Amino acid sequence: MNVQIKKTDAEEGIISALKSAGANTAILDKGLPTRRVEPFHYTDLRNLLKSFPAASNSGEATTVDALIDGATISFANNAHTGGAFPAGVTGSVLGAPTPVPADVVIDANIIGDLNEALVANGVVIDIAPNKHIDEPIILAHNVSGGASSALRFAVSLGAGSSATIVEHHTSDGASNHQNTVSNLSLAKDAKVTWVIMQEHGAETTRLAQLNIHLAQNTDLTILVLNSGGKLVRQEIHMAVQGEGSNVTIKGVNLIADNMHIDVTTTLAHNAPNTNADELFRNVLTGNAKGVFQGQIRVSQIAQKTDAKMACNTLLLSDAADFSAKPELEIFADDVLCGHGATVTDIDKNHLFYLRARGISEKVARGLLVKAFVEEVFEDLDNEKLGESLNARIENWLDINA
């Protein structure tokens, strides 16, 4: 006997949004993913996502920290609110956002499916070969008023070009929902620094995805800072298709109160002589829950792959919880790959050392936590960007550590 499972409020809201957009409601035939769906084992989306508000085409834009100097393209909810592309960049608002690169493999792609059906705005950016864009391109997105928003960013770099792209996501204290999918394609010898900063209000849900295709001799640096939101799932999927490419991923997750933040990455090495270095540092307080899932896949052709991954976590509360799931799938026999994960509290010996020198316990704990996370963003080429990231970390620590 087939028993029909009752739809949750969030599923009913999504179905209503799909119908309003004229999209196929079959996306939710099986409902939202539960812990029985392996990629969502630690983030039971059906249980955690409580509502899905209606879309809004108007809202208040946000301002970007003055420490970040660049060309800002702003969105408020689903509306484009202003900004100009820097010299040397061919860009358009919305247009026809490019699809996910065909070589990027995503399991249980509910985030991408919803974005494909509901996307209402975004940008297409094309940087010509051998063009070097010195000022960062900032894609600022603010959600407010208890609304949902779905944007797509598509960026492609020609051979030998370089740029810095910053995604800056914010929201107010209402129960908002933000869905963004970014697609990045690098041609031969291209170089990109891609930054994701999210500082959402305490009731906002963010479901996001970054999909990347790397050609020969490309250089990619990804920096992630999560410091807000009630429910956050950030996926990063990469396909390294060209020999000699280099990937660096560094992230900090600051998780407080009743927040749930999940960072899931997949990195497919499909060419020989490629390098990858992945590092995430996490700090949790209160009843916070965090998840890191990192998968490195090395195909048989990808000999001489050098890939490593580390996830280090500080639990500042007995009630906090963090789940780490690093994975290696290796089909080549001449590689250097490894992963590691640690979960701990502040070292009591380090704390005693500082307190013995007249430093109060609160200040000492703050210094140790700050040292733990701020080193992630050391030695960035863009000094002002590093200062901005670390300033946000300090603000969070002043309130929560």
C-alpha positions as CSV (number, residue, x, y, z in Angstrom):
1,M,0.0,0.0,0.0
2,N,1.3,3.4,-1.0
3,V,1.1,5.9,1.9
4,Q,1.4,9.5,0.8
5,I,3.7,11.5,3.1
6,K,2.2,14.8,4.2
7,K,4.0,17.8,2.8
8,T,5.7,20.1,5.3
9,D,5.0,23.8,5.4
10,A,8.3,24.5,3.6
11,E,7.5,21.9,0.9
12,E,4.0,23.5,0.4
13,G,5.6,26.9,0.1
14,I,8.1,25.6,-2.5
15,I,5.4,24.0,-4.6
16,S,3.4,27.2,-4.5
17,A,6.5,29.1,-5.7
18,L,7.1,26.6,-8.5
19,K,3.5,26.9,-9.7
20,S,3.7,30.7,-9.6
21,A,6.9,30.5,-11.7
22,G,5.3,28.0,-14.2
23,A,8.0,25.5,-13.2
24,N,7.7,21.7,-12.9
25,T,6.5,20.8,-9.4
26,A,7.9,17.3,-9.9
27,I,11.1,18.6,-8.4
28,L,9.6,17.8,-5.1
29,D,8.0,14.5,-5.9
30,K,10.1,12.8,-3.3
31,G,10.0,15.8,-1.0
32,L,13.0,17.6,0.4
33,P,16.1,15.5,1.1
34,T,16.2,13.8,4.5
35,R,19.2,12.1,6.3
36,R,18.5,9.0,4.3
37,V,19.9,10.9,1.2
38,E,23.6,10.5,1.8
39,P,24.8,14.0,0.8
40,F,22.2,15.4,3.3
41,H,22.8,12.9,6.0
42,Y,24.0,15.6,8.5
43,T,21.6,18.3,7.2
44,D,18.1,16.9,7.1
45,L,16.6,19.6,4.9
46,R,13.0,18.3,5.3
47,N,13.2,18.6,9.1
48,L,15.3,21.8,9.3
49,L,13.7,24.0,6.6
50,K,10.5,25.2,8.4
51,S,9.1,27.6,5.8
52,F,9.5,29.0,2.3
53,P,8.2,32.6,1.9
54,A,7.0,34.1,-1.3
55,A,9.4,35.9,-3.6
56,S,9.8,39.6,-3.6
57,N,11.0,41.9,-6.4
58,S,11.8,44.8,-4.1
59,G,13.8,45.4,-1.0
60,E,16.6,47.4,0.6
61,A,20.1,47.1,-0.8
62,T,23.0,46.7,1.5
63,T,26.3,48.5,1.6
64,V,29.7,46.7,1.4
65,D,32.5,47.3,3.9
66,A,34.6,50.2,2.8
67,L,37.7,48.0,3.3
68,I,36.7,46.2,0.2
69,D,37.5,48.5,-2.7
70,G,35.8,47.4,-5.9
71,A,33.0,47.6,-8.5
72,T,29.7,46.6,-6.8
73,I,26.7,45.1,-8.5
74,S,23.8,45.2,-6.0
75,F,20.7,43.1,-5.6
76,A,17.8,43.5,-3.1
77,N,15.7,40.4,-2.9
78,N,15.2,39.6,-6.6
79,A,15.7,43.2,-7.9
80,H,18.9,44.6,-9.4
81,T,19.5,47.9,-7.5
82,G,22.5,49.3,-9.3
83,G,26.2,49.2,-9.9
84,A,28.5,49.1,-12.9
85,F,31.0,46.6,-14.2
86,P,34.7,47.7,-14.2
87,A,36.6,48.6,-17.3
88,G,37.6,45.6,-19.3
89,V,34.6,43.4,-18.2
90,T,31.7,42.5,-20.5
91,G,28.7,42.0,-18.2
92,S,25.0,42.0,-18.2
93,V,22.2,41.7,-15.6
94,L,20.4,38.4,-15.9
95,G,20.6,37.9,-19.7
96,A,20.9,34.2,-20.1
97,P,22.8,32.8,-17.2
98,T,25.0,29.8,-18.3
99,P,24.1,26.3,-17.1
100,V,26.2,24.3,-14.6
101,P,29.4,23.1,-16.4
102,A,28.7,19.7,-17.9
103,D,31.7,18.1,-16.2
104,V,30.6,19.1,-12.7
105,V,28.9,16.1,-11.0
106,I,26.4,16.9,-8.3
107,D,24.6,14.3,-6.2
108,A,21.1,15.1,-4.9
109,N,21.0,18.5,-6.5
110,I,18.0,20.1,-4.8
111,I,19.7,23.5,-4.5
112,G,20.5,23.6,-8.3
113,D,17.1,22.3,-9.3
114,L,15.3,24.9,-7.2
115,N,17.5,27.7,-8.6
116,E,16.9,26.5,-12.2
117,A,13.2,26.7,-11.6
118,L,12.9,29.9,-9.6
119,V,15.9,32.1,-10.7
120,A,14.7,35.6,-11.1
121,N,17.8,37.7,-11.6
122,G,21.6,37.6,-11.6
123,V,24.6,38.5,-13.7
124,V,26.6,37.2,-16.6
125,I,30.3,38.3,-16.6
126,D,32.8,37.6,-19.4
127,I,36.4,38.6,-19.0
128,A,38.4,38.6,-22.3
129,P,41.7,36.6,-22.8
130,N,44.8,38.2,-21.2
131,K,42.7,40.8,-19.4
132,H,43.7,41.5,-15.8
133,I,41.0,43.1,-13.7
134,D,42.7,44.8,-10.7
135,E,39.7,46.0,-8.7
136,P,37.4,43.3,-7.1
137,I,34.0,42.7,-8.7
138,I,31.5,42.6,-5.8
139,L,28.2,40.9,-6.1
140,A,26.2,42.2,-3.2
141,H,22.8,40.5,-2.3
142,N,20.6,41.5,0.5
143,V,17.3,39.7,1.4
144,S,14.8,41.4,3.7
145,G,11.2,41.5,4.8
146,G,10.5,37.8,5.1
147,A,11.0,37.1,1.4
148,S,12.6,34.5,-0.8
149,S,15.1,35.3,-3.5
150,A,16.8,33.2,-6.2
151,L,19.8,34.6,-8.2
152,R,22.4,33.1,-10.5
153,F,25.9,34.4,-11.2
154,A,27.8,33.2,-14.3
155,V,31.4,34.2,-14.7
156,S,33.9,33.1,-17.4
157,L,37.5,34.0,-17.8
158,G,39.4,33.8,-21.0
159,A,42.9,32.4,-21.4
160,G,45.5,34.2,-19.4
161,S,43.1,36.6,-17.6
162,S,42.7,37.2,-13.9
163,A,40.1,38.7,-11.5
164,T,38.8,38.8,-7.9
165,I,35.1,38.1,-7.4
166,V,33.4,38.7,-4.1
167,E,29.9,37.4,-3.2
168,H,28.6,39.4,-0.2
169,H,25.3,38.1,1.2
170,T,23.3,39.7,4.0
171,S,19.8,39.9,5.4
172,D,17.7,41.4,8.1
173,G,16.2,39.6,11.1
174,A,13.1,38.3,9.3
175,S,12.5,34.7,8.2
176,N,14.1,35.1,4.7
177,H,15.1,32.5,2.2
178,Q,18.1,33.0,-0.2
179,N,19.1,30.7,-3.0
180,T,22.1,31.4,-5.2
181,V,24.0,29.4,-7.8
182,S,27.3,30.6,-9.2
183,N,29.0,29.1,-12.2
184,L,32.7,29.8,-12.9
185,S,34.7,28.7,-15.9
186,L,38.4,29.3,-16.2
187,A,40.2,28.9,-19.6
188,K,43.9,28.0,-19.9
189,D,46.3,30.0,-17.6
190,A,43.4,32.0,-16.0
191,K,43.7,33.0,-12.3
192,V,40.8,33.8,-10.0
193,T,40.2,34.6,-6.3
194,W,36.6,33.9,-5.4
195,V,35.3,35.1,-2.0
196,I,32.0,34.1,-0.3
197,M,31.0,36.2,2.7
198,Q,27.6,35.6,4.3
199,E,26.4,37.6,7.2
200,H,22.7,36.7,7.4
201,G,20.3,37.5,10.1
202,A,19.4,35.0,12.8
203,E,16.3,33.6,11.0
204,T,17.5,33.5,7.4
205,T,17.9,30.3,5.3
206,R,20.6,30.2,2.7
207,L,21.0,27.4,0.1
208,A,23.9,28.1,-2.2
209,Q,26.1,26.5,-4.7
210,L,29.4,27.3,-6.5
211,N,30.2,25.2,-9.6
212,I,33.6,25.4,-11.2
213,H,35.4,24.2,-14.4
214,L,39.2,24.5,-14.5
215,A,41.2,24.2,-17.7
216,Q,45.0,23.8,-18.1
217,N,47.4,25.7,-15.8
218,T,44.7,27.6,-14.0
219,D,45.0,29.0,-10.5
220,L,41.9,29.2,-8.2
221,T,41.7,30.5,-4.7
222,I,38.3,30.2,-2.8
223,L,37.8,32.0,0.5
224,V,34.7,31.4,2.5
225,L,33.4,33.2,5.6
226,N,30.1,32.1,7.2
227,S,29.1,34.1,10.2
228,G,25.3,34.2,10.3
229,G,22.0,32.6,9.3
230,K,19.7,30.0,10.9
231,L,20.2,27.3,8.2
232,V,23.0,27.6,5.7
233,R,24.1,25.0,3.2
234,Q,27.0,26.1,0.9
235,E,28.1,23.6,-1.7
236,I,31.3,23.9,-3.8
237,H,31.7,21.6,-6.7
238,M,34.9,21.6,-8.9
239,A,36.1,19.7,-11.9
240,V,39.8,20.0,-12.6
241,Q,40.0,19.2,-16.3
242,G,43.4,20.7,-17.2
243,E,46.9,19.6,-16.3
244,G,49.0,21.9,-14.1
245,S,46.0,23.5,-12.3
246,N,46.2,24.6,-8.7
247,V,43.2,24.9,-6.2
248,T,43.3,26.5,-2.8
249,I,40.2,26.5,-0.6
250,K,40.2,28.3,2.8
251,G,37.2,28.8,5.0
252,V,36.0,29.9,8.4
253,N,32.7,29.0,9.9
254,L,31.6,31.0,12.9
255,I,28.5,29.3,14.3
256,A,26.5,30.5,17.4
257,D,23.3,30.1,19.2
258,N,21.0,27.7,17.3
259,M,22.6,28.1,13.9
260,H,23.1,25.2,11.5
261,I,25.9,25.7,8.9
262,D,26.9,23.0,6.4
263,V,29.8,23.3,3.9
264,T,29.9,20.5,1.4
265,T,32.7,20.4,-1.2
266,T,33.5,18.0,-4.1
267,L,36.8,18.2,-6.0
268,A,37.2,16.0,-9.1
269,H,40.8,15.7,-10.4
270,N,40.4,14.6,-14.0
271,A,43.9,15.5,-15.3
272,P,47.5,14.7,-14.2
273,N,49.8,17.0,-12.3
274,T,47.3,19.0,-10.4
275,N,47.4,20.4,-6.8
276,A,44.7,21.1,-4.2
277,D,44.9,22.4,-0.6
278,E,41.7,22.6,1.4
279,L,41.4,24.0,4.9
280,F,38.4,24.9,7.1
281,R,38.4,26.2,10.6
282,N,35.2,26.2,12.7
283,V,34.2,27.8,16.0
284,L,30.9,26.9,17.7
285,T,29.1,28.3,20.7
286,G,25.7,27.7,22.3
287,N,23.6,25.0,20.7
288,A,25.1,25.5,17.3
289,K,25.6,22.7,14.8
290,G,28.1,22.5,12.0
291,V,28.9,20.2,9.2
292,F,31.8,19.8,6.8
293,Q,31.7,17.3,4.0
294,G,34.7,17.3,1.7
295,Q,35.2,14.8,-1.1
296,I,38.3,14.5,-3.3
297,R,38.0,12.3,-6.3
298,V,41.1,11.3,-8.3
299,S,40.4,9.6,-11.7
300,Q,42.7,7.0,-13.1
301,I,44.2,9.5,-15.6
302,A,45.0,12.0,-12.8
303,Q,48.5,10.7,-11.9
304,K,50.8,13.0,-9.9
305,T,47.8,14.6,-8.1
306,D,48.8,16.3,-4.8
307,A,45.7,17.0,-2.8
308,K,45.1,17.5,0.9
309,M,42.2,18.5,3.1
310,A,41.9,19.5,6.8
311,C,39.0,20.5,9.0
312,N,39.7,21.8,12.5
313,T,37.0,22.7,15.0
314,L,36.8,24.5,18.3
315,L,33.8,23.7,20.5
316,L,33.3,26.4,23.0
317,S,30.1,24.9,24.4
318,D,29.2,21.4,25.6
319,A,25.9,21.7,23.8
320,A,27.5,22.5,20.4
321,D,27.9,19.8,17.8
322,F,30.1,19.4,14.7
323,S,30.1,16.6,12.1
324,A,33.1,16.2,9.8
325,K,33.1,13.8,6.8
326,P,36.3,14.0,4.7
327,E,36.4,11.5,1.8
328,L,39.0,10.3,-0.7
329,E,38.2,8.3,-3.8
330,I,41.4,7.5,-5.6
331,F,41.7,5.5,-8.8
332,A,45.3,6.5,-9.7
333,D,48.4,4.8,-8.2
334,D,50.9,7.7,-8.2
335,V,49.4,10.4,-6.0
336,L,50.0,12.2,-2.8
337,C,46.6,12.7,-1.0
338,G,45.5,13.0,2.6
339,H,42.9,14.4,4.9
340,G,42.4,15.1,8.6
341,A,39.8,16.4,11.0
342,T,40.1,17.5,14.6
343,V,37.5,18.7,17.2
344,T,38.7,20.2,20.5
345,D,38.2,22.9,23.1
346,I,40.7,25.6,24.0
347,D,44.0,24.2,25.2
348,K,44.0,24.7,29.0
349,N,47.8,25.1,29.1
350,H,47.6,27.9,26.6
351,L,44.9,29.5,28.6
352,F,46.9,29.2,31.8
353,Y,50.0,30.7,30.1
354,L,48.0,33.9,29.2
355,R,46.2,34.1,32.6
356,A,49.5,33.8,34.4
357,R,50.6,37.0,32.7
358,G,47.6,39.0,34.1
359,I,45.2,38.6,31.2
360,S,41.6,37.9,32.1
361,E,40.0,34.6,31.1
362,K,37.6,36.2,28.6
363,V,40.3,38.2,26.9
364,A,42.7,35.2,26.9
365,R,40.0,32.9,25.4
366,G,39.3,35.6,22.7
367,L,43.0,35.8,21.8
368,L,43.3,32.1,21.4
369,V,40.2,31.7,19.3
370,K,41.2,34.7,17.2
371,A,44.6,33.2,16.5
372,F,43.0,29.9,15.6
373,V,40.8,31.3,12.8
374,E,42.6,34.5,11.6
375,E,45.6,32.6,10.3
376,V,43.3,31.1,7.6
377,F,43.2,34.4,5.8
378,E,46.9,35.4,6.3
379,D,49.1,36.1,3.3
380,L,46.4,37.1,0.9
381,D,47.5,39.0,-2.2
382,N,44.8,41.5,-1.6
383,E,45.7,43.0,1.8
384,K,42.5,45.1,2.1
385,L,40.4,42.0,1.5
386,G,42.3,40.1,4.2
387,E,41.7,43.0,6.6
388,S,38.0,43.0,5.8
389,L,37.6,39.3,6.4
390,N,39.5,39.4,9.7
391,A,37.6,42.5,10.9
392,R,34.4,40.5,10.5
393,I,35.9,37.6,12.5
394,E,36.9,40.0,15.3
395,N,33.4,41.5,15.4
396,W,31.8,38.1,15.7
397,L,34.3,37.0,18.4
398,D,33.7,40.2,20.5
399,I,30.0,39.2,20.6
400,N,30.1,35.4,20.9
401,A,33.5,34.1,22.1
